[in-house]
Amino acid sequence: MTDSALDFLFATICERQAHPQPGSYTAQLLRAGEDEILKKVGEESVEVILAAKAQGNVRLVEELADLMYHVLVLMAARGLSPEDVAHELERRRK
């Protein structure tokens, strides 16, 4: 996923958080709260492992995309951003 795609996805999540749309899965997930978001992060993490072990790269990429989406939803729910993670990675690099 390119930085621009990641930025666009996170911006869309934040938009749904600020202005929930009827029928929006993102808005529904945010409304359900952190426990539900964490449940989805956990489920997607397991699916990434299963895909990596036996389902091939195409399936792995699909599951990684799902995991990344749910992690971004968690970050938005907590008031964090991809930049926060980038800063931590930069700190660790030094």
N, C-alpha and C positions, 0 to 999 in steps of 0.2 A: 504494500500500500504506500503510495507516495505521500509526502508531507501534505500536499494540497488536498488529497483525498481524505486523509486523516483529519485535517483542519476542517474540511467541509462537513464531514460526518459529525465532528464534535460541535460545530456551529449549529447543525441541524438539531442535535440533541438538546442543546441549550435553548434553541428557539422553541422546541416542543415543551421544554420545562417552563419557559416564561409565558408561552401562549399555547396551552394545550389544545390540540385539535381532536374533535370527535373521531373515534376509530383509530387514533394513533397508538401503536404498540408502545412507543417510547413514552408517551404521556401516561399511558396505563401503567407501565412498569414504574415510572417515577411516583405515581400516585399510590401504588401498592406499598412503596416504602423500601427501606434498606434491606430488610430481611429477604424480601422477594428478589431484589436485585442480587444479593449475595448468593441466593439459591441458584439463580441463573448463571452467575459466574462459576460456581462450583460445577454445575451440570455441563457447561461448555468446556471447562477444564478437563473433565473426564472424557468428553467427546474428542478433544484434541489428542489426548493420550491414546485412545482407541484407534483414531484415524492414523496416528503416527506409527502405531504398532502393526496395523494389518489392512488398512483401507486405501493406501496409495496417496500420492501427493495431491491429486485433485481434491480428494475428500479432505485431506489435511488442511489445504488452503481454505476450503469452505468453513471448516470448523474454527480455524484461526480467526477468520473474519468475524464469525459469530462471537468468539471470545473477546476479541478486541472491541466490538460494539458494546458488549455488556460491561466490560471494564470502563469504557468511556462513559456509559450511563452511571456507573458507580461513582466515577470521578465527578461528574456533574452534580449528582445528588449530594456529594460531600463538599461541593464548592471548590474542587480542585480542577486543574487543567493539564493538558499534555505538556505545557511549558513547565509545570511543577516537576513532572517526571524528568523532563529533559534537563532541568537544572540539577536534579539529584544525580543523574547519569554523568553530567559534566563534572560535578563535584567529585564523584568516584574516580573519574578518569585522571584527575590531577594528582 
